[in-house]
């Protein structure tokens, strides 16, 4: 029994490490990073569901979002309301995902 608990704990540590990037969150308010993220947002067809300014069918502009949650949704995809957002981890680097995250954060509702 104890052996299984130890194995599960170790597995959770490795899965948790793989789910999040090791580096700290970069400066998501850097205009250059936001502009690059906007370009990626358009190139990778994100605007098809979210709209060019994030005000499409799956509206990002009216949500208060967490940067790490946005990074994870872009990297690993997401399922919600019967729709599936594809994972981008295999087609974007962590740096590119942070750039897309910077753009999404720039158009989302910021906490007051």
C-alpha positions in Angstrom: 0.0 0.0 0.0 2.7 2.5 1.0 4.7 1.5 -2.2 1.7 2.5 -4.4 1.3 5.8 -2.5 5.0 6.7 -3.1 4.7 5.8 -6.8 1.6 7.9 -7.2 3.3 10.9 -5.5 6.3 10.6 -7.8 4.1 10.3 -10.9 2.2 13.4 -9.9 5.4 15.4 -9.4 6.6 14.4 -12.9 3.2 15.1 -14.6 3.0 18.4 -12.8 6.5 19.4 -14.0 5.6 18.5 -17.6 2.4 20.5 -17.5 4.0 23.8 -16.7 7.1 25.4 -18.1 10.0 25.6 -15.8 10.8 29.2 -16.3 9.0 32.1 -14.7 6.3 33.9 -16.4 7.9 36.5 -18.8 6.8 40.1 -19.0 3.4 39.7 -20.7 3.0 43.5 -21.0 5.9 43.9 -23.3 4.4 45.5 -26.5 6.8 43.5 -28.7 5.8 40.3 -27.1 2.1 41.2 -27.4 2.5 42.1 -31.1 4.3 38.8 -31.8 1.5 37.0 -30.0 -1.1 38.7 -32.1 0.7 37.5 -35.2 0.7 33.9 -33.9 -3.0 34.3 -32.9 -3.8 35.1 -36.5 -1.4 32.6 -38.1 -2.5 29.6 -36.0 -6.2 30.3 -36.8 -7.1 31.1 -33.2 -9.3 34.0 -34.5 -11.6 31.5 -36.2 -13.2 30.7 -32.8 -12.1 33.6 -30.7 -12.4 36.5 -33.3 -9.6 38.7 -34.4 -9.9 40.9 -31.3 -10.9 38.0 -29.0 -14.6 39.0 -29.2 -15.7 36.1 -31.3 -18.0 33.2 -30.5 -15.6 32.0 -27.7 -15.1 35.5 -26.3 -11.8 36.1 -24.5 -12.3 39.8 -24.1 -14.9 39.6 -21.4 -13.1 37.0 -19.2 -10.6 37.5 -16.4 -7.9 35.0 -17.3 -4.9 33.7 -15.4 -1.6 33.7 -17.5 -0.6 30.2 -16.5 -4.1 28.9 -17.3 -3.9 30.5 -20.7 -0.5 29.0 -21.3 -1.7 25.6 -20.4 -4.9 25.9 -22.5 -2.8 26.9 -25.6 -0.1 24.2 -24.9 -2.4 21.3 -24.1 -5.7 22.3 -25.6 -9.0 22.5 -23.8 -12.5 21.0 -23.9 -15.5 23.0 -23.0 -19.1 23.6 -24.0 -18.9 20.7 -26.5 -15.9 22.4 -28.3 -12.3 21.2 -28.3 -9.4 23.7 -28.6 -6.5 21.8 -30.1 -3.2 21.5 -28.3 -0.3 23.6 -29.7 2.6 22.1 -27.7 3.8 20.1 -30.7 3.7 23.1 -33.1 4.7 26.0 -30.9 7.7 26.5 -28.6 7.2 27.6 -25.0 8.4 31.1 -26.0 5.8 31.2 -28.8 3.1 30.0 -26.4 4.1 32.8 -24.0 3.8 35.3 -26.8 0.3 34.1 -27.6 -0.5 34.2 -23.9 0.7 37.8 -23.8 -1.7 38.7 -26.6 -4.6 36.9 -25.0 -3.9 38.6 -21.7 -3.8 42.0 -23.4 -7.3 41.5 -24.8 -8.8 39.8 -21.7 -10.5 41.5 -18.9 -7.8 42.5 -16.4 -8.5 42.2 -12.6 -9.0 45.5 -10.9 
